[in-house]
Every structure is written in C-alpha cells, then in structure tokens.
Amino acid sequence: MTAQSVLGYTLAGTGTALIVIAALGMIRLPDAYNRANAVAKAAALGVVCVLLGVLVLDPDPFTAVVLTAGAAAQLLTTPFAAYAVGRGAYRSNTPAAPSTRRDDLAAPPAPDRADGS
C-alpha cells in the first residue's frame, strides 16, 4: 500500500465516520435545533473528507474539477440549509429542549413607560 492510498482511505474513512456521527446525532439529540446543527456541521465536513479522499485516490484533472465543485457546493449550501431547517422549526413552534435557557428570537418585552400609561 502506498502513502497516497493510505491517505486517501484515511480521509474517506474519517468522512464516513463523521457522517455516522451526524446520523447518531439525529437519533440522540433532544430537539430539532440541536439536530440541525449537528447534521449541518458533521455531514458537511464528512462529505468533503470523502470527496478529498477520492481525489487523493484518483488524482485525475477531471476528477479534481468535479470533486472540487462538489465540495464547494457542499460547503456553501449546507449552512443555508441548516438555517432554513432551524427557522422552519422555530416558525412552526417546534418546542426546544428543556435545557434551553433562552430564546434570542422571542419578542422583546415592552419597555416600562415613565409616564405611567
């Protein structure tokens, strides 16, 4: 086995492990907001690691262009998708986990008026 194949398989294995961790987060985390956060981070990094591993294993120029475009698309779209999922969950009144202590999007309390009205 060459160093190139060891590096490629290591990157692909690391990416696969991160995707598995994201899947476990979908099962184990308490609410939709935590799940969206975990999946967005772990799955995005996992897919990019798998693509880099494939690129190391097959260093063809066409492969490099296609996989670079795929990695860029993954890194650019995943944060927006996670935001949209979280926003949709919030707008549909999905309850947060009991351990959540504050809601930064809740309407601010009305200010006290000095004139007593």
N, C-alpha and C positions, 0 to 999 in steps of 0.2 A: 504494500500500500504506500502510495506517495504522500508527501506532505500536503499536496493540493487536494487529494481525495479525503484525507483526514480532516482538513479544514472545512471542505465542502459538506461532508457528512456531519461534522460538529455543528456548523451553522444551521443546517437543515434540522438536525435533532433538537437543537436549542429552540428553534422556531416552533417545532411541533410541540415541545414541552410547554412553551408559552401559550399556545392555542389550547392545550389541555387544561392549563391553569385557568384560562379565561372561561372554559366550559365548566370547570368546577366552581368558579365564582358565580356563574349563572344559577347554580344549584344551591350554593351555601350562603350567599349574601342575603341580607334581610329585606331589602326593598329595591324597587325599580331604579332608583337613583344610583345606589351603590353598584348594582349590576351593570348599568350602562357605562359607568366609569371604568369598572374592571375590564369589561369586554373591549371597550374602545382602546385602552392602553395595551393590554396584553395581546389581544388579537392583532392589532396593527403592527406591533413590534414583531410578533410571531410570524406573520405573513412576510414581512420584509426580511427577516432572518432566513426563512425558507427560500425566498427568491435569491438572496445573496448566496446561499449555499448552492443552489442550482447554477448560478452564474460562475461560481468557482469551479464547479464540476464540469461545466460546458462553456469555456471561455470564447465562444464564437461572437463576432461582432453583431450579428443579427440578434442573437440571444441577449447580448448586453443591452441593445436598444430596447427590445421588448420588455425585458425584466426591469430595466431602469424606469421605463414608462409605467409599468405596473406598480413598482414600489412608490414612485412619486404620486400616482393616483391614490394609492392606499393611504399614504401619509397626509395627503391634502384633503381627502374626503372623510376619513374616519372621525376627526374631531367635530366636523359639522354634523355628521350623522348622530354622534353621541349627544351633542347639544340638542338636536331635534327630538331625539327619543326622551331626553330628560325634560324638555319643555312640554312635549306632548303629555308626558306622565303628570307633570305639575298642573297643566291646564285641565286635565281630566280628573283632578282632585285625587290622584293616587296617594294613599297615605304614606308618610315617611316612617322609617323605623323608630321605635320608641326611644332609641338612644340619640336621635337627632335633637339637638338642643335649640337650634334657632332656624328661622326661616327668613332669609335675606330678601325674598321676593314678596313677602306679605305686605299688605298696605301699611304704611307708617301710621302710628296713632295720631289723632288730630291734636294739634298744638293747643295748649291751655291759653285761653284769651285773658288778657289783663283787664278788659272792660267788664268782665263778668257775664257776658252774654253767651 
